[in-house]
Amino acid sequence: MERPGVLRWFAYSVGVRLPARYSDWALHDATSEHWRARYVLQRSVGIVPLCAVWLLLPGSIWLRLSLVLMAALVAYFYSCAYMEESIEHRLGRQGFPHDTGRRVRTEAAEAKNAEATARYIARYRTPSEG
């Protein structure tokens, strides 16, 4: 799996489609164990510079900080509210069928739950309990 460089990652974070050779990485990015944290980090690439510019506006510091806080909270709220849809749209731009990310994450969760269940049964159930 080839990982994009820093500049391509920044471009990907703001919505640019990656070349086809990064498709495996894009799928991993959208379905890995920490996909939510990765998504929030990528959204920060677009939010943080805007907040930094708003801090430079004229006015009292408390007013500028209030503006930045309010804008960041609204931006993160809407980004997180539509996280799964955004991830599916991003995967669609990379050439994956609709709901690929959800399917892969569901399969991984089911496999993880099956392993946990097997460990539980092996540890806490006697052979006669079945």
Contacts in CASP RR format, 6 or more apart in sequence:
PFRMAT RR
TARGET T0000
AUTHOR 0000-0000-0000
METHOD contacts of the structure
MODEL  1
MERPGVLRWFAYSVGVRLPARYSDWALHDATSEHWRARYVLQRSVGIVPL
CAVWLLLPGSIWLRLSLVLMAALVAYFYSCAYMEESIEHRLGRQGFPHDT
GRRVRTEAAEAKNAEATARYIARYRTPSEG
1 24 0 8 1.000
1 25 0 8 1.000
1 28 0 8 1.000
2 21 0 8 1.000
2 22 0 8 1.000
2 24 0 8 1.000
2 25 0 8 1.000
3 22 0 8 1.000
3 25 0 8 1.000
4 12 0 8 1.000
4 18 0 8 1.000
4 22 0 8 1.000
4 25 0 8 1.000
8 16 0 8 1.000
8 18 0 8 1.000
8 22 0 8 1.000
10 45 0 8 1.000
11 18 0 8 1.000
12 18 0 8 1.000
12 22 0 8 1.000
12 26 0 8 1.000
12 42 0 8 1.000
13 41 0 8 1.000
13 42 0 8 1.000
13 43 0 8 1.000
13 45 0 8 1.000
13 46 0 8 1.000
14 45 0 8 1.000
14 46 0 8 1.000
15 90 0 8 1.000
15 93 0 8 1.000
17 93 0 8 1.000
17 94 0 8 1.000
18 25 0 8 1.000
18 26 0 8 1.000
18 94 0 8 1.000
22 94 0 8 1.000
23 94 0 8 1.000
23 95 0 8 1.000
23 96 0 8 1.000
26 90 0 8 1.000
26 91 0 8 1.000
26 94 0 8 1.000
27 91 0 8 1.000
27 94 0 8 1.000
27 96 0 8 1.000
27 100 0 8 1.000
27 101 0 8 1.000
27 104 0 8 1.000
29 35 0 8 1.000
29 38 0 8 1.000
30 87 0 8 1.000
30 90 0 8 1.000
30 91 0 8 1.000
30 101 0 8 1.000
31 101 0 8 1.000
31 104 0 8 1.000
31 105 0 8 1.000
31 108 0 8 1.000
32 38 0 8 1.000
33 108 0 8 1.000
35 87 0 8 1.000
35 105 0 8 1.000
36 83 0 8 1.000
39 79 0 8 1.000
39 83 0 8 1.000
39 86 0 8 1.000
39 87 0 8 1.000
40 76 0 8 1.000
40 79 0 8 1.000
40 80 0 8 1.000
43 75 0 8 1.000
43 76 0 8 1.000
43 79 0 8 1.000
47 71 0 8 1.000
47 72 0 8 1.000
47 75 0 8 1.000
47 76 0 8 1.000
47 79 0 8 1.000
50 71 0 8 1.000
50 75 0 8 1.000
51 68 0 8 1.000
51 71 0 8 1.000
51 72 0 8 1.000
54 64 0 8 1.000
54 67 0 8 1.000
54 68 0 8 1.000
54 71 0 8 1.000
55 64 0 8 1.000
55 65 0 8 1.000
55 68 0 8 1.000
57 64 0 8 1.000
57 67 0 8 1.000
79 86 0 8 1.000
84 102 0 8 1.000
87 101 0 8 1.000
88 98 0 8 1.000
88 99 0 8 1.000
88 100 0 8 1.000
88 101 0 8 1.000
88 102 0 8 1.000
91 100 0 8 1.000
91 101 0 8 1.000
92 98 0 8 1.000
92 100 0 8 1.000
121 130 0 8 1.000
END
